[in-house]
């Protein structure tokens, strides 16, 4: 029994794994970083202003630094995305209706959410191919598989960014495309689609409206996706690739 327990623990272990995490200083990213660090992983955060993931040369330089220090990359978590900060006045334009949505924002969102993911993956894959192993986790969203319910805003003319929803749906296509190419190198590529996460800065009425849209009747707690990230990083998911892991409190199953 003791050997079985040890084997199980080893299966989910990320001890000493070198993990690159983009957007690691954001609300959810910081939770992933803290959790994986406590689990024994060596976390490398790529976040503005240190690393601009939309700049291919900056990504290559950052990757070279990782290889010089650790000699390998076990996992890439593509987590960075443009998302409005709660209570940020500058984020208001991100909620504009489609006919008023600025082209500049559309371009910038796709650049960060999709092109940035492509550039980071492109760079890291060159290393993982030589290693003959690796796990890539692309963080999507519940809106990768369903439309956003704009009624949660309870405010006329306020909508979730069309670029964000489009990009997150695109993440799934990118994930499957990469998985199909890279399986022969023992590189797994999966997506994670989390639902809405409660933030202390959110208005209470918004939280209640959002909570009513899923089967559990609440938003996710910030640490409730940590175990899914751990699973995808570890050998526990060794036969899983090209998949989108949806964790949304049952929202997309209504």
C-alpha positions as CSV (number, residue, x, y, z in Angstrom):
1,X,0.0,0.0,0.0
2,X,2.9,2.3,0.9
3,X,4.5,1.7,-2.5
4,X,1.2,2.4,-4.3
5,X,0.8,5.7,-2.4
6,X,4.4,6.7,-3.4
7,X,3.8,5.8,-7.0
8,X,0.6,7.8,-7.0
9,X,2.4,10.8,-5.5
10,X,5.2,10.5,-8.1
11,X,2.6,10.4,-10.9
12,X,1.3,13.9,-9.9
13,X,4.7,15.2,-9.0
14,X,6.1,18.4,-10.6
15,X,9.2,18.4,-8.4
16,X,12.1,20.0,-10.2
17,X,10.2,20.4,-13.4
18,X,11.2,23.6,-15.3
19,X,7.9,25.4,-16.1
20,X,7.6,28.6,-18.1
21,X,4.4,30.5,-17.2
22,X,3.3,33.5,-19.3
23,X,1.2,36.1,-17.5
24,X,2.4,34.7,-14.2
25,X,1.8,38.0,-12.4
26,X,-1.9,38.2,-13.2
27,X,-4.7,37.3,-10.9
28,X,-4.9,33.6,-11.8
29,X,-1.3,33.3,-13.0
30,X,0.0,34.3,-9.6
31,X,-2.0,31.5,-8.0
32,X,-0.6,29.0,-10.5
33,X,2.9,30.2,-9.8
34,X,2.6,30.0,-6.1
35,X,1.0,26.6,-6.1
36,X,3.5,25.0,-8.5
37,X,6.4,26.6,-6.6
38,X,5.2,25.0,-3.4
39,X,4.8,21.7,-5.3
40,X,8.6,21.9,-6.0
41,X,8.6,23.1,-9.6
42,X,11.1,25.6,-10.9
43,X,8.9,28.4,-12.2
44,X,10.0,30.9,-14.8
45,X,7.6,33.8,-15.3
46,X,7.3,35.6,-18.6
47,X,5.4,38.8,-17.9
48,X,5.5,42.4,-19.0
49,X,7.7,44.4,-18.8
50,X,10.4,41.7,-18.5
51,X,9.3,39.7,-21.5
52,X,7.0,40.9,-24.3
53,X,5.6,37.6,-25.7
54,X,4.5,39.4,-28.9
55,X,8.1,40.1,-29.7
56,X,9.7,37.1,-31.2
57,X,13.3,38.2,-30.5
58,X,12.4,38.9,-26.9
59,X,10.9,35.4,-26.5
60,X,14.0,33.8,-28.0
61,X,16.2,35.7,-25.7
62,X,14.1,34.8,-22.6
63,X,14.2,31.1,-23.7
64,X,17.9,31.2,-24.1
65,X,18.2,32.4,-20.6
66,X,16.1,29.5,-19.3
67,X,18.2,27.0,-21.2
68,X,21.4,28.5,-20.0
69,X,20.2,28.2,-16.4
70,X,18.3,24.9,-16.4
71,X,19.2,23.2,-19.7
72,X,15.7,22.2,-20.5
73,X,12.0,23.1,-20.5
74,X,9.5,20.6,-19.2
75,X,6.3,22.6,-19.4
76,X,5.0,25.7,-21.1
77,X,1.9,27.3,-19.7
78,X,0.5,29.8,-22.1
79,X,-1.6,31.8,-19.7
80,X,-1.1,35.5,-20.8
81,X,-4.1,37.3,-22.2
82,X,-5.6,40.7,-22.4
83,X,-8.4,40.8,-19.9
84,X,-10.0,43.9,-18.2
85,X,-8.9,44.5,-14.7
86,X,-11.7,44.9,-12.2
87,X,-12.5,48.5,-11.5
88,X,-10.0,49.8,-14.1
89,X,-11.3,52.9,-15.9
90,X,-9.0,52.2,-18.9
91,X,-10.7,48.8,-19.4
92,X,-14.1,50.3,-20.2
93,X,-13.6,50.3,-24.0
94,X,-13.1,46.5,-23.8
95,X,-16.9,46.2,-23.1
96,X,-18.0,48.2,-26.1
97,X,-20.6,46.8,-28.5
98,X,-19.3,45.3,-31.8
99,X,-20.1,48.4,-33.8
100,X,-18.2,50.6,-31.5
101,X,-15.3,48.2,-30.7
102,X,-12.0,49.9,-31.6
103,X,-9.9,48.1,-34.3
104,X,-6.8,48.8,-32.2
105,X,-8.1,46.8,-29.3
106,X,-9.2,44.0,-31.6
107,X,-5.7,43.8,-33.1
108,X,-3.9,44.1,-29.7
109,X,-6.0,41.4,-28.1
110,X,-5.5,38.9,-30.9
111,X,-1.8,39.8,-30.8
112,X,-1.4,38.9,-27.1
113,X,-3.9,36.1,-26.8
114,X,-3.1,34.2,-30.0
115,X,0.1,35.5,-31.6
116,X,1.9,35.6,-28.3
117,X,0.9,32.1,-27.6
118,X,2.1,31.0,-31.1
119,X,5.5,32.7,-30.6
120,X,6.1,31.2,-27.1
121,X,5.1,27.8,-28.4
122,X,7.2,28.1,-31.5
123,X,10.3,28.9,-29.5
124,X,9.8,26.3,-26.8
125,X,8.9,23.5,-29.2
126,X,12.4,23.8,-30.8
127,X,13.8,22.8,-27.4
128,X,11.2,20.1,-26.6
129,X,11.7,18.4,-29.9
130,X,15.4,17.8,-29.0
131,X,14.4,16.6,-25.6
132,X,11.7,14.3,-27.0
133,X,9.3,15.3,-24.3
134,X,7.3,18.2,-23.0
135,X,3.8,19.4,-22.0
136,X,2.2,22.6,-23.3
137,X,-0.9,24.0,-21.6
138,X,-2.9,26.7,-23.4
139,X,-5.2,28.5,-21.1
140,X,-8.5,29.2,-23.0
141,X,-11.8,30.1,-21.3
142,X,-15.4,28.8,-20.9
143,X,-16.1,31.1,-23.9
144,X,-14.0,28.9,-26.1
145,X,-17.0,26.6,-26.3
146,X,-20.0,28.8,-25.4
147,X,-21.1,32.4,-26.0
148,X,-20.7,34.8,-23.1
149,X,-23.9,35.6,-21.3
150,X,-23.9,39.4,-21.4
151,X,-26.8,39.6,-19.0
152,X,-24.4,39.2,-16.1
153,X,-23.4,42.8,-16.5
154,X,-26.9,44.1,-16.0
155,X,-25.9,47.2,-17.9
156,X,-27.2,48.2,-21.3
157,X,-24.6,48.3,-24.0
158,X,-22.0,46.4,-22.0
159,X,-20.5,43.3,-23.7
160,X,-17.6,40.9,-23.3
161,X,-14.9,41.8,-25.8
162,X,-15.5,40.0,-29.2
163,X,-11.7,39.8,-29.6
164,X,-11.3,37.9,-26.4
165,X,-14.1,35.4,-27.2
166,X,-12.7,35.0,-30.7
167,X,-9.1,34.5,-29.5
168,X,-10.1,31.9,-26.9
169,X,-12.0,29.9,-29.5
170,X,-8.9,30.2,-31.6
171,X,-6.8,28.7,-28.8
172,X,-8.6,25.4,-29.2
173,X,-7.8,25.2,-32.9
174,X,-4.2,26.1,-32.2
175,X,-4.1,23.5,-29.5
176,X,-5.4,20.7,-31.7
177,X,-3.1,21.7,-34.6
178,X,0.0,21.6,-32.4
179,X,-1.0,18.3,-30.7
180,X,-1.4,16.7,-34.1
181,X,2.1,17.8,-35.1
182,X,4.0,17.2,-31.9
183,X,2.7,13.9,-30.6
184,X,5.4,11.9,-32.4
185,X,8.0,13.9,-30.4
186,X,6.3,12.9,-27.1
187,X,5.1,16.5,-26.7
188,X,1.6,16.9,-25.3
189,X,-0.5,19.9,-26.0
190,X,-3.8,20.6,-24.1
191,X,-6.1,23.5,-23.4
192,X,-7.7,24.4,-20.1
193,X,-11.0,26.3,-20.2
194,X,-11.8,27.8,-16.8
195,X,-15.1,29.5,-15.9
196,X,-15.5,32.8,-14.1
197,X,-13.3,33.3,-11.0
198,X,-14.5,35.4,-8.1
199,X,-12.3,38.5,-7.3
200,X,-12.8,40.5,-4.1
201,X,-12.9,43.6,-6.2
202,X,-16.0,42.5,-8.1
203,X,-19.4,44.0,-7.3
204,X,-21.5,41.6,-5.2
205,X,-24.5,41.9,-7.5
206,X,-22.3,40.9,-10.5
207,X,-20.9,37.8,-8.6
208,X,-24.5,36.7,-7.8
209,X,-25.6,37.1,-11.4
210,X,-22.6,35.2,-12.7
211,X,-23.0,32.5,-10.1
212,X,-26.6,31.9,-11.3
213,X,-25.4,30.9,-14.8
214,X,-23.8,27.6,-13.7
215,X,-24.9,24.4,-12.0
216,X,-23.0,25.0,-8.8
217,X,-24.5,28.4,-8.3
218,X,-21.2,30.2,-7.6
219,X,-18.1,31.5,-9.2
220,X,-14.8,29.6,-8.9
221,X,-12.4,30.3,-6.1
222,X,-9.0,31.5,-7.3
223,X,-7.3,28.3,-6.2
224,X,-9.8,25.8,-7.7
225,X,-7.9,25.5,-11.0
226,X,-4.5,24.7,-9.4
227,X,-5.1,21.0,-9.3
228,X,-6.0,21.0,-13.0
229,X,-2.8,22.8,-13.9
230,X,-0.9,20.3,-11.8
231,X,-2.6,17.4,-13.6
232,X,-1.7,18.7,-17.0
233,X,1.9,19.5,-16.0
234,X,2.5,16.1,-14.5
235,X,2.8,12.5,-15.8
236,X,-0.8,11.9,-14.5
237,X,-1.9,13.2,-17.9
238,X,0.7,11.3,-19.9
239,X,-1.8,9.9,-22.5
240,X,-3.8,13.1,-22.9
241,X,-3.2,15.5,-25.8
242,X,-5.3,17.6,-28.1
243,X,-7.9,18.0,-25.4
244,X,-9.8,20.9,-23.9
245,X,-10.4,20.5,-20.2
246,X,-13.5,22.5,-19.4
247,X,-14.0,23.4,-15.7
248,X,-16.9,25.8,-15.5
249,X,-19.2,24.6,-12.7
250,X,-21.4,22.8,-15.3
251,X,-22.2,26.0,-17.2
252,X,-21.6,24.6,-20.7
253,X,-23.6,21.5,-19.9
254,X,-27.0,23.2,-19.3
